[in-house]
């Protein structure tokens, strides 16, 4: 048996999913608004807020020592950075 702590799936999943909640809610709000462009500011704000929330989660997980949750948040931050690179490239 190894003395290392195993990688737990639930904290990993929480760390990966929680930073994506604001963009999901922003997309749902933008789709369900009655006016044409009324949901656009909320959608853009939710996309810009997601990496900030992920960095906040990383700081919390680092100081509390939750490594598996930190790995999930790092994976989410990596996917967000790929999204930003493709969004702003030609």
CORPE-V761501 format. One line per field, one symbol per residue. psi: psi as a letter, one per 40 degrees, with the letter a starting at -180 (. if undefined). A space follows every 10 residues. Layout:
# CORPE-V761501
psi = ???
This chain:
# CORPE-V761501
psi = iieihihhdd ddddddddee dddddddddd deidideded dddddddddd dddddddddd dddefgdddd dddddddddd dddddddei.
